[in-house]
Amino acid sequence: MKQLLTFVKKEFLHVLRDRRTLLLLFGMPVVQILLFGFALSTEVKNTKIGVLDLDKSQTSFEIISKINANQYFDIDKNLKSIDQAENAFKGGKIKMIVVIPTQFSADINSGKKAQLQLITDGTDLNLANQIYSFMSNILLDFYGRQTLQQNSGVQPEIRMLYNPQLKGAPNFVPGVMAFILLIICVLMTAIAIVREKESGSMEILLVSPMKPYIIILAKAIPYFILSLIILVSIIILSVTVLDLPIKGNLILLFGISIIFIITNLLIGIVISILTKTQQTAMLISLVGTMLPTLMLSGFMFPVENMPIPLQMVGNLIPAKWYYQIVKNIMIKGTGLEVVWKHVLVLFAMMAVLFIIAVKKFKIRLE
């Protein structure tokens, strides 16, 4: 234990002396939280739209006022013709056009089925689907109130569970947690061990009285502690800056995060065992872990919409299971009875990676 603590102290000194690495480790979570929270937010807010009112009635005026009063949309153009609407789209000044036909108010007053046309800019598919969904909810609310005033009927009421304000933070904070912990544990651990090989100091360590597993543990423990500190900082920033309260059990979240951190540390150790240069270790870490995490974990793209082979590959990514666990605990407030299967998968991955690391570790350098 004394040897281990001495070696861990040495590794901490190496990390603390590298100011650029420290800036990367502690600056990256803050920058990403602020970027996703304010600059790269996917929330629909003050989106500029156009309205082509061919009805010119009191009813059409009411629905335009209802749309304009909503914080999600800002009526930028009151269009006069279809040609003008097409030119507005081409100029990129608006993202949607609401077309109110000539018989709109007459159809509503007579009890007929009134129709509106929503034209969206499909060059940005995700934004188009979002603003279409938001506008549909506004129009459904208007139609419901109008129907209730005309005759007795059922007025639909739409509720968004767990995120009624439709904020972007509940979606990206779990993904940022998984991504940052992955970078720190996998990339930094792999490079730290391979650096010893390149400098030739690994040979000295292996012929020393220290056991090989103590060397590996000493390399991994500093990044484990740093990962816990960064995890705490991300949670504090999410709660204070982004106003995202944790609805679930905080102790459970930390316990599962520890399993995820150890899993990623083992991935970094396996990469370091299989590679001989820092460049190779960095390339494998980027291509083999970071890119699949961004693309296949569900953070950026829905896993359910992917082809079956990609979904199967996604199941092999620890960040996918951790991302789902964090969303359930932080946003939905669920407990272990809901996420125990995901935790079991993470634990199994950790065990398999540990066995691989022990089997592949060589006490002699080639």
N, C-alpha and C positions, 0 to 999 in steps of 0.2 A: 504493500500500500504506500510506503514511504517513497519507493522508486516511482510509482505511478504519479503521486502528487508532485514529485520533483519534476517529472517530465511534463506533466500538465502545466505547471508554472512556466516552464521553458516555452511551451507552445503558446501560452497566453502572451508572453513577452514578445514572441515573434509577431503575433497578430496585432498587439497594441503598438508596436513600432512601425507597422505599415499603415500610415495615415490614409493613404488612398483606398486601401481595402476597408478600413473602418468607415470612411466616408461613404463608400459603396454600400456597406452592410446596413448602416443606420440611416443613410440619406435616401436610399431607394424606396423603403416602405413609406416614408413621409411623402416623397414626390409622387409615388403612384397613388396613394390615398387622395392627395390633393388634386391630382390630374383627373382621376376617375370621378372624384366627387364634384368637381366644378368645371373643368375644361372639357373632359371627354364624357360627360354625362349623356346617357341615352334617353333622358326624360324628354317628353314632349312639352315644350313650354314656349309660348309666344311664337308659335309657328305661323308664318305668313301664308294666308290663303286668299283666294279670290272668290267673289260671289257674282253669279250671273242671274239676276232676278228678272225673269220674264213675266212674272205674275203682277208685280207692283201693287200688292194688296196689303191690308192690315195684318193678315196672317203671315205673309212673307216677311213683313217688317218685324214682326214679333220673333220669328225664328232667327232672323239675322241678328237681332239684338241679343238673343239668347246665346248665339255662337260668339258674338263679339265680347259679351260679358264674361266668358269663360277664360281662365288664365292660360289655357292650353293653346288658344288660337288668337291671331291678330289679323283682322280683315284688312289686307293691304290694298286691294283693288276692287272697286265696284265696276264690274265689267259690263259692256254694252252689247257684245256680240260674241259668237263662237270664235270667229277669227281673232278677235282681241284676246280671248282666253288662250288660244293656241300660241300666240306671240308671247304672252306672259309666261307660259311654260318654257318656251324656248329660251327666254332670257334668264331663266333660273331664279326669278324673283319670288315665285310662289311655289308651294308644294302640293296644293290641292285646290280644286275649283268645285264649289257647290252650285249646281244648276237647279233653279226653282222654275218648273214649267208654268205655262200660262194658266192652266186650269187647276193649279194647286189648291188655292183657297176654295174654289167652287167644288172640287172633289171632296174636300174635308167637310164642308158645310152640308153637302148632300149625302154624306155617309159612304161615299165611294172610296175605293182604295187609292189614296194619294201617293204619288211617287216623287222622289228626288233623285238626282243624279250626282254621284260623287266621282270626280275624276282626279286621280293622284299621279304624281310623278314617279314612275316605276324605275327610274335609274338608281334610286336608293331603295331597295326592296324592303329592308327592315323598317326604315322610317315610314315608307308608304303604308305598310301594314299597321304600324303603330297609330299614325294619324287617322287612318280609316277606322280603326277600332274605337279611338277616342270620339271621333265625329259620330259614329254610329250610336254610341251610348248617349250623346247629347240629343240626337234626333229621336231616339227611342223614348227618352224622357219627355221630349216635346210632344210626340205622337200620343204617348200615354196620357198626358194631361189633357190634350185636345179631345181624345176619345172619351175620357171620363166626364168632360164638360158636355159633350154632345149626347151621350147616352150612357147608361150604366154598363160597366165593363170592368175588366181586370187591368190595372195599371202595373206594368212590370217595374220592379225595383232591382237595380243592379248593384251588387256589393263586391268589392275586391278584398278578399281575405288576406291577412298578414301584411298587406302593403296597400292600404286604402288611398294613400297619397300618391301612389304610383311613382315612388322615388327610385332612382337608379342605384343608390347605395346598397340596398338589400341584395341586389343581384351581383355586384362586383366585389364587395368586401370579402365574402368567402373565397372567391376566386383569387383575389390578391393575396390572401393569407396562404393559400395552397401554393401559389406561384413563388412568392418570396421565400417561404420555407424550403421549397424545392431548390431554388438557386443557391441559397446559403449552404444547405446540407450536402447536396450532390456536387455542385461545381467547386465549392471551396474545399471540401474534404478531398475530392479526387486530385485537385491540383496540389494541395498541401503535401500529400503523400508522394505523388509523382515527382515533386520538386526535390525531395530527398534522394530519389533515384538519380535524377539528372546531375545533382551536385556531388554525388558520390558519398554522401553522408549516411545513406541507408545501409551500406556495407558495414560501416562502423557501428551503427545501431544494432545490426543483426548479430555481430560477433561480440557484443557487449553482454554482460550478465543478465540484462533485461530480457524477459520473455517476449516473443513476437506479439502475443495478444496485448501485452502492456503497451507496446509501441503503437498499435492500432488504436487502442482505447485512448491513449494520451493524445493522439492526433484528432480523434473524434469528439472528445469531451468539451474542448473549448467552443467548437461550433454548435454543440448541443446547448451549452449555456447561452451562447449568443442568440441562438434561435428562440429560446424561451424569452429572452429579454425583448427581442424584436416582436414576438407574438404578443407580449403584454403591450408594447407600444402601439401595435396595430389596433388592438382592441380599445385602448384608451383613446386613440385618434378617432375611431369609428363612433364611440359613444359621445365624445365631447365635441368634435368638429363636425361630424356628419349627422349627429343626433340619431344614432342607430342603437337603441337599447338591446341588450342581450336578454331574450325572453326565456331561454332555457337555463339549465344548470351550468354555472361557470366552472365548477370543479370537473364535471363530466367533459366539458369542452377542452380543458387543459389536459385531462388524462388521455383523451383520444389524440390530441395534438402531439403528446409525447410519443405515442405509438407511431404517428405519421413521421415525426422528426427522426426517430430511430430508423425507420424504414428507409428514409431518404439518405441518412448517413451510411447505411449499409450499401445502398446503390452506389454512392460515391466511393466507398471502399472497394467494391467489386470492380468498378471502372479503373481505379488506381492499380489494382492487382493485374488487370488485363492489359494495361498500357505502359509505355516506357517513357513517353514525353508529355510535357504539359500541353503542347499543342494538340496532340491526339486525344488526351483526356478532356480538354475543353470542347473539341469538336464532337466527341461522343456524347458529352453531357448536353450540349446544345441540341444536337439532332435527335438523340435518343430519348431525352427526357423533357426538355423545355418546350420544344415544338409540339410533341404529342400532347403535353399538358394543356397548351393553349388551344389546340385544335380539337382534341378528342375527349376532353374531360367534361364538357358541357358548360364550361365557363363562357366561351364566346359563341358557340353554336350548339343548338339542341341535339343531344345524342340520339333522340328518337327519330330524327329526320335523316340520319345517316344510313348508308347501306349496311347490311348485316355484317359483312366482313370487318368494316371499320368499327362497328359497335363491339365486336369481339376483341379487336385490338384495344379499344378503349377500356375494356374490362381489366386489362393487364396493367393499367396506369393507376398507381396508388392515389394520385391527386383527384381522380374522378370520384372515388369512394369518399375521400376526405371532404371534397367540395360538397357532396350531398349531405354528409353528416353535419358539417358546419351550417349549411342552410337550414336543416331541420332543427338544430339546437338553437341557433341565434335568432332565426326569423320566426319559426313556427312554435318554438318553445317545447318541442317534444323531448322525451327522455330516452333512456337506453332501450326500453321496450320496443321502440320504433326503429332505432338505428343499429341494433345488435348484429344484424347480418352484415352490415357494412363494416362494423368494427371487427367482426370475425374474419372478413376478407383481408383487411389491413393487417391483422395479427398473423394470418397465414402467410401473407407476402413477406412480413418481417422475418418469420421463422425460416422460410425458404431462402431468403437472401443471406441470412446468418449462416446457414449450412453451406451455401455456395462460397461465401467469403472464407470460412474455415477450411473448406476442402481445397480451394484454389490458392490460398496464401502459401507462398514459398519462403522458406527460411534461407534460401541461397539465391543470389542474383545470377542471372545468366549473362 
